[in-house]
Amino acid sequence: MNSITTKDAIVYFNSDVYTELNTYIKTTEPSKIFVLVDTNTHDYCLPKFLERLESGDIVIEVMEMPNGEEHKTIDICKGVWEALSEYNADRKSLLINLGGGVVTDLGGFVASTYMRGIPYINIPTSLLAMVDASVGGKTGVDLGVLKNQVGVITEGKMVGIDTSFLDTLPQNEMVSGFAEMLKHGLIYDEKYWNTLTHLEKLDISDLDNLIHQSVIIKNDVVTSDPTEQGLRKILNFGHTLGHAIESYFLENDEKTTLLHGEAIAIGMILEAYLATKVCDLSDNELEIINEGILKTFSKVEITKTDQLQIVELLKYDKKNSHGVVKFVLLEAIGQPKIDCVATNKQISEAFDYYNN
């Protein structure tokens, strides 16, 4: 597959990943190479990665963090910063983030702030990270259960997408990443959405091309608006309510924690309903969206008590302005609209639609 040029980096695929990565190392001669992994990628991805990494005489240090969204915190960052310092990382050191979205988000933030910035490279190993978290330069960590409240936008030197790492993923993680791909179709390309919702016509060999298309879509949006002043906001479709749902289920011990994509799938259905009230999305397209998402994602029970606490979390959404919650909604499939406002009554009706 052809590489994709972003604002400040290039995304390489499969065998090109190692050719370009090794060329970069040989050309730039970093003082040391640090590889950040989590407990899963340490066991399942690191050995294969190190086999293909050509570092010459450059020392490689591996740093391991716990797996899971609950560890995407400033405390873990502090541990990584301290490890870099302890192992004498300087401004010519290179950090390679080998993992899913938690690793690439946190590792990118660590690199962007250590000594006011050292170079980093993302090697995403989950479907979610390949199509979303690794591209666009958004880095950061959660503040308590509030998603991505602290961070900066700084692109790495390159992104390497080796889809063979997907062989290590459990099914629920694959499904989680698929939500972001569905979102790309809904906000940008109706034809792509139609392809994704009729996977019975495809086979596993088509997955690489679908991933490539999602990266193209995200890069097109990000390149036109790198700091999210306008168009880039469309990437947040499903995320205003989705992030609040994800945070609520994460902090509530009585609930089963949802993966990011599972929460975003709910958010997209809810926000598609809001679009019928605010943006004149047709009832027919609402049903197409609902059915297309529920082909892959199971329904989750959300009670009235849950809803009240989820709505309370909306005030922390990063798109808000002057105390007003701003949504990205759809006028039609492939036609998003930013900075939309919905009433609490409409949000309650959206939950009723989802539950029923």
KOLPA-634630 format. One line per field, with one value per residue (C-alpha): residue in one letter; x, y, z. Coordinates in Angstrom, 1 decimal, padded with zeros to 4 digits. Layout:
% residues N
type	(a; ...) $
c1	(X; ...) $
c2	(Y; ...) $
c3	(Z; ...) $
% end
This chain:
% residues 356
type	(m; n; s; i; t; t; k; d; a; i; v; y; f; n; s; d; v; y; t; e; l; n; t; y; i; k; t; t; e; p; s; k; i; f; v; l; v; d; t; n; t; h; d; y; c; l; p; k; f; l; e; r; l; e; s; g; d; i; v; i; e; v; m; e; m; p; n; g; e; e; h; k; t; i; d; i; c; k; g; v; w; e; a; l; s; e; y; n; a; d; r; k; s; l; l; i; n; l; g; g; g; v; v; t; d; l; g; g; f; v; a; s; t; y; m; r; g; i; p; y; i; n; i; p; t; s; l; l; a; m; v; d; a; s; v; g; g; k; t; g; v; d; l; g; v; l; k; n; q; v; g; v; i; t; e; g; k; m; v; g; i; d; t; s; f; l; d; t; l; p; q; n; e; m; v; s; g; f; a; e; m; l; k; h; g; l; i; y; d; e; k; y; w; n; t; l; t; h; l; e; k; l; d; i; s; d; l; d; n; l; i; h; q; s; v; i; i; k; n; d; v; v; t; s; d; p; t; e; q; g; l; r; k; i; l; n; f; g; h; t; l; g; h; a; i; e; s; y; f; l; e; n; d; e; k; t; t; l; l; h; g; e; a; i; a; i; g; m; i; l; e; a; y; l; a; t; k; v; c; d; l; s; d; n; e; l; e; i; i; n; e; g; i; l; k; t; f; s; k; v; e; i; t; k; t; d; q; l; q; i; v; e; l; l; k; y; d; k; k; n; s; h; g; v; v; k; f; v; l; l; e; a; i; g; q; p; k; i; d; c; v; a; t; n; k; q; i; s; e; a; f; d; y; y; n; n) $
c1	(000.0; 001.1; 002.4; 000.3; 001.9; 000.6; 001.4; 004.7; 005.2; 004.6; 002.4; 004.0; 002.4; 003.5; 007.0; 007.7; 007.5; 010.7; 012.6; 011.8; 012.2; 015.6; 016.6; 015.5; 017.6; 020.6; 020.2; 019.5; 021.6; 019.7; 021.7; 019.5; 016.2; 013.5; 010.5; 007.3; 005.0; 002.2; 002.0; 000.2; 002.4; 005.5; 004.5; 002.8; 004.4; 007.8; 009.7; 008.6; 009.3; 012.8; 013.6; 013.1; 014.6; 018.2; 019.8; 023.4; 025.4; 022.6; 021.4; 017.7; 015.8; 012.3; 009.8; 006.6; 003.4; 000.2; -002.4; -005.8; -007.4; -007.4; -003.6; -003.6; -002.7; -000.2; 001.1; 002.1; 003.6; 005.7; 007.0; 008.0; 009.6; 011.6; 012.7; 013.9; 015.8; 017.3; 018.5; 020.0; 017.7; 018.7; 017.1; 018.6; 017.0; 014.1; 010.9; 009.1; 005.5; 004.5; 000.9; -002.7; -004.2; -003.3; 000.4; 000.5; -001.4; 000.5; 003.9; 003.4; 002.6; 005.7; 007.9; 006.4; 007.1; 010.3; 013.1; 010.5; 010.3; 012.2; 011.4; 008.9; 007.5; 004.2; 003.9; 000.1; -000.8; -004.6; -007.1; -008.3; -004.8; -004.1; -007.2; -007.4; -005.1; -001.7; -002.5; -003.0; -000.6; -003.1; -001.4; -002.5; -003.8; -007.1; -007.7; -009.4; -012.2; -012.3; -011.0; -007.9; -008.2; -004.4; -002.3; -000.7; -000.9; 002.5; 003.1; 005.7; 008.4; 006.6; 003.8; 004.3; 001.2; 002.0; -001.4; 000.0; -000.1; -003.8; -003.4; -002.6; -005.9; -008.9; -012.2; -013.6; -010.6; -011.1; -014.7; -013.8; -011.5; -014.2; -016.4; -013.9; -014.0; -017.8; -017.5; -015.2; -017.8; -020.6; -018.7; -016.9; -017.8; -021.2; -019.7; -017.2; -019.9; -021.9; -018.9; -018.3; -021.9; -021.9; -018.8; -020.4; -019.4; -015.7; -013.1; -010.2; -007.8; -009.8; -009.0; -005.7; -007.4; -010.2; -007.6; -005.7; -008.9; -009.7; -006.2; -006.7; -010.0; -008.6; -005.5; -007.5; -009.5; -006.5; -004.3; -006.9; -007.3; -004.4; -005.3; -009.1; -010.4; -013.1; -013.3; -011.3; -014.1; -016.1; -013.9; -015.7; -019.0; -020.4; -017.7; -019.5; -022.0; -019.6; -016.8; -019.2; -020.6; -017.1; -016.1; -019.2; -018.9; -015.2; -015.7; -018.8; -017.9; -021.3; -020.9; -018.9; -016.2; -016.8; -014.0; -013.7; -015.3; -018.2; -019.0; -018.6; -021.0; -023.7; -022.7; -023.1; -026.6; -027.6; -026.1; -027.7; -031.1; -030.2; -029.4; -033.0; -034.1; -031.4; -030.1; -033.0; -031.3; -034.0; -035.7; -034.7; -031.0; -031.3; -032.6; -029.8; -027.2; -028.8; -029.1; -025.6; -024.0; -026.0; -024.9; -021.6; -022.2; -024.5; -027.0; -025.9; -028.5; -028.5; -031.0; -032.5; -030.2; -027.2; -028.4; -028.5; -024.9; -023.8; -025.4; -023.6; -020.3; -021.0; -019.9; -016.3; -016.3; -013.4; -015.6; -017.8; -017.7; -018.9; -020.6; -022.6; -022.3; -021.5; -022.2; -021.1; -024.2; -025.2; -027.3; -027.0; -024.6; -021.3; -022.4; -021.5; -022.3; -020.2; -021.1; -024.7; -026.7; -029.3; -031.6; -031.6; -035.1; -033.7; -030.8; -033.3; -035.3; -032.2; -031.6; -035.2; -034.7; -031.5; -033.1; -036.2) $
c2	(000.0; 003.5; 005.6; 008.6; 012.0; 013.9; 017.5; 016.7; 012.9; 010.0; 006.9; 003.7; 000.3; -003.3; -004.2; -000.5; 000.2; -001.5; -000.4; 003.3; 003.0; 001.4; 004.1; 006.8; 005.4; 005.0; 008.6; 010.4; 008.3; 008.8; 008.7; 006.0; 004.3; 003.8; 001.5; 002.0; -001.0; -002.2; -005.6; -007.0; -005.6; -006.5; -010.2; -010.3; -007.6; -006.6; -009.8; -009.5; -005.8; -006.1; -008.8; -006.4; -003.3; -002.5; -000.3; -001.1; -000.1; 002.2; 001.1; 000.0; 000.4; -001.1; 000.6; -001.2; 000.3; -001.4; -002.2; -000.4; 003.0; 003.4; 003.7; 006.6; 009.0; 011.6; 009.2; 006.8; 009.6; 010.6; 007.0; 007.1; 010.6; 009.3; 006.2; 008.3; 010.5; 007.5; 006.0; 009.3; 010.1; 013.3; 015.5; 013.3; 010.1; 008.5; 007.1; 004.4; 003.8; 000.2; -000.4; 000.7; 004.1; 004.3; 003.8; 006.1; 008.8; 008.7; 008.0; 010.9; 013.2; 012.0; 012.6; 016.0; 017.2; 015.5; 018.1; 020.2; 017.6; 014.6; 012.8; 009.9; 007.3; 005.5; 001.8; 001.2; -002.4; -002.2; -001.5; 001.6; 003.0; 002.3; 004.2; 006.9; 007.4; 007.2; 009.8; 013.6; 014.4; 014.4; 013.2; 013.2; 011.5; 011.4; 013.5; 011.0; 009.5; 012.6; 011.6; 013.3; 016.4; 017.0; 016.9; 018.6; 018.3; 017.3; 014.8; 012.1; 011.6; 008.8; 006.2; 002.6; 000.4; -003.3; -005.0; -008.3; -007.1; -007.4; -011.2; -010.7; -008.8; -010.3; -010.0; -007.3; -005.0; -005.5; -004.6; -001.5; -000.2; -000.8; 001.9; 004.6; 003.3; 003.5; 007.0; 007.9; 006.8; 008.7; 012.0; 011.9; 009.2; 007.5; 004.9; 003.9; 003.6; 001.3; -000.9; -001.2; -002.1; -004.9; -006.8; -010.0; -009.1; -008.8; -011.1; -010.6; -009.7; -006.5; -005.3; -003.6; -001.5; -000.5; 000.6; 002.5; 004.3; 005.3; 006.7; 008.7; 010.1; 011.1; 012.6; 014.7; 016.2; 016.7; 018.2; 020.9; 021.8; 020.6; 022.4; 021.7; 025.2; 024.1; 021.1; 018.7; 018.8; 016.5; 013.6; 014.0; 012.7; 010.3; 011.3; 014.0; 011.5; 008.6; 009.9; 010.7; 007.2; 005.7; 007.8; 006.9; 003.2; 003.5; 005.1; 003.1; -000.1; -001.6; -001.3; -003.4; -001.1; -000.3; -000.3; 003.1; 001.9; 000.3; 003.6; 005.6; 003.2; 004.1; 007.8; 007.7; 006.3; 008.9; 011.7; 010.5; 010.7; 014.3; 015.1; 014.3; 017.0; 019.6; 019.1; 017.5; 014.1; 011.9; 009.2; 006.8; 007.6; 007.4; 003.8; 003.0; 004.3; 002.5; -000.9; -000.5; 000.0; -002.7; -005.2; -005.2; -003.8; -005.2; -003.0; -001.8; -001.1; 002.6; 003.4; 006.8; 007.1; 006.4; 009.0; 011.8; 011.2; 010.8; 014.2; 015.8; 014.7; 016.5; 019.8; 018.6; 018.0; 019.8; 021.2; 023.2; 027.0; 029.5; 026.7; 025.4; 021.8; 021.6; 018.5; 017.3; 016.1; 014.9; 016.6; 013.4; 010.4; 011.9; 015.5; 016.5; 019.8; 021.2; 023.3; 022.1; 022.5; 020.1; 020.4; 018.0; 016.9; 015.9; 014.1; 012.2; 011.3; 010.0; 007.6; 006.5; 005.8; 003.8; 001.8; 001.0) $
c3	(000.0; -000.7; 002.1; 003.3; 003.9; 006.9; 007.9; 009.5; 009.1; 006.8; 007.5; 006.2; 005.9; 006.5; 005.0; 004.3; 008.1; 008.9; 005.8; 006.6; 010.3; 010.0; 007.4; 009.8; 012.7; 010.4; 009.1; 012.4; 014.7; 018.0; 021.2; 022.6; 021.5; 024.1; 023.3; 025.3; 025.5; 027.8; 029.4; 026.4; 023.6; 025.6; 025.3; 021.9; 019.8; 021.1; 020.2; 016.5; 016.4; 017.9; 015.4; 012.5; 014.2; 013.0; 015.7; 015.1; 018.3; 019.6; 023.0; 023.2; 026.5; 026.9; 029.2; 030.2; 031.5; 032.7; 030.1; 030.0; 029.8; 033.6; 033.4; 030.9; 033.7; 034.8; 037.4; 034.6; 032.7; 035.7; 035.9; 032.2; 032.5; 035.5; 033.6; 030.7; 033.1; 035.0; 031.7; 030.6; 027.8; 026.1; 023.4; 020.7; 022.1; 020.2; 021.8; 019.9; 021.1; 020.4; 021.4; 021.2; 021.6; 025.3; 024.5; 021.5; 023.3; 026.5; 024.8; 022.4; 025.4; 027.3; 024.3; 023.5; 027.0; 028.1; 027.9; 026.0; 023.3; 021.9; 018.7; 018.7; 016.3; 016.7; 015.8; 016.5; 017.2; 017.7; 015.0; 017.0; 017.1; 013.4; 012.1; 014.8; 017.7; 015.9; 013.2; 013.7; 016.5; 019.4; 022.5; 026.1; 029.2; 031.1; 034.2; 036.6; 034.4; 032.1; 028.7; 027.2; 029.4; 029.4; 026.3; 023.3; 019.5; 018.3; 015.4; 015.6; 013.0; 011.3; 011.8; 011.0; 010.5; 010.4; 010.1; 011.1; 014.7; 014.5; 014.7; 018.4; 019.2; 020.9; 019.0; 021.2; 020.5; 016.8; 017.1; 019.2; 016.4; 013.8; 015.5; 014.4; 010.8; 010.8; 012.0; 009.2; 006.7; 008.5; 008.6; 005.2; 002.7; 002.3; -000.1; 002.5; 005.1; 002.8; 002.3; 006.0; 006.7; 004.1; 005.1; 004.1; 000.6; 001.6; 003.1; 005.5; 002.7; 002.2; 005.7; 004.8; 002.1; 004.5; 007.1; 004.5; 003.5; 007.1; 007.5; 004.3; 005.6; 009.0; 007.4; 004.9; 007.8; 010.1; 007.4; 006.6; 010.3; 012.4; 015.6; 015.5; 015.0; 012.6; 010.3; 012.5; 015.0; 012.7; 014.0; 017.3; 015.9; 018.5; 021.0; 023.0; 024.4; 023.7; 025.9; 028.7; 028.6; 028.5; 031.5; 033.5; 032.9; 033.8; 037.2; 038.2; 039.9; 039.3; 035.5; 033.1; 031.7; 028.0; 025.4; 023.6; 020.4; 022.3; 024.0; 020.7; 018.9; 021.5; 021.1; 017.3; 017.6; 020.2; 018.2; 015.0; 016.8; 017.9; 014.3; 013.3; 015.7; 015.1; 011.6; 009.7; 009.3; 007.8; 009.9; 007.1; 007.5; 011.2; 010.9; 008.4; 010.9; 013.8; 012.0; 010.5; 013.9; 015.7; 013.1; 015.0; 018.4; 021.1; 023.0; 026.5; 029.2; 030.2; 032.9; 033.7; 036.7; 034.4; 031.9; 034.5; 035.5; 031.9; 031.0; 034.0; 032.5; 029.2; 030.7; 030.6; 026.8; 025.1; 022.3; 024.7; 024.6; 027.2; 029.1; 026.2; 025.1; 021.4; 019.3; 015.9; 014.1; 010.6; 008.0; 006.0; 005.9; 004.8; 005.7; 009.2; 010.9; 013.8; 016.8; 017.2; 020.4; 021.7; 024.7; 027.7; 026.6; 023.2; 024.8; 027.0; 023.9; 022.2; 025.1; 024.9; 021.2; 021.8; 024.6; 022.7) $
% end
